[in-house]
Amino acid sequence: MSEESLSYEQARAELVQVVERLEAGGATLEESLALWERGEKLADTCQAWLDGARERLEKAREAREAE
């Protein structure tokens, strides 16, 4: 599943799994690099969701204050 189609909750859950696998060790260097790259993409997806939520809240607050 591409990062863009994941909900915040899905991306966060997969990111937790990636971190757990990396912390557990035992993966080859290539596997570890692939996991790290996936984790970076998932972290970016989570941050985009959080930034979007923050923007929506700020707009709602501004609209309320303008009333």
KAFEN-V496472 format. One record per backbone hydrogen bond with DSSP energy under -0.5 kcal/mol. NH is the residue of the N-H (numbers start at 0). CO is the residue of the C=O. E is the energy in kcal/mol with one decimal. If there is no record, write none. Layout:
((NH	CO	E) (NH	CO	E))
This chain:
((4	1	-0.9) (5	2	-1.4) (10	6	-2.6) (11	7	-2.7) (12	8	-2.3) (13	9	-2.3) (14	10	-2.4) (15	11	-2.4) (16	12	-1.8) (17	13	-2.5) (18	14	-2.6) (19	15	-2.4) (20	16	-2.4) (21	17	-2.4) (22	18	-2.8) (23	19	-1.9) (24	20	-0.9) (24	21	-0.5) (31	27	-2.8) (32	28	-2.5) (33	29	-2.2) (34	30	-2.6) (35	31	-2.7) (36	32	-2.6) (37	33	-2.3) (38	34	-2.8) (39	35	-2.3) (40	36	-2.0) (41	37	-2.5) (42	38	-2.7) (43	39	-2.2) (44	40	-2.1) (45	41	-2.6) (46	42	-2.5) (47	43	-2.3) (48	44	-2.1) (49	45	-2.4) (50	46	-2.8) (51	47	-2.4) (52	48	-2.3) (53	49	-2.5) (54	50	-2.3) (55	51	-2.3) (56	52	-2.3) (57	53	-2.4) (58	54	-2.4) (59	55	-2.4) (60	56	-2.5) (61	57	-2.5) (62	58	-2.5) (63	59	-2.2) (64	60	-2.4) (65	61	-1.6) (66	62	-0.7) (66	63	-0.8))
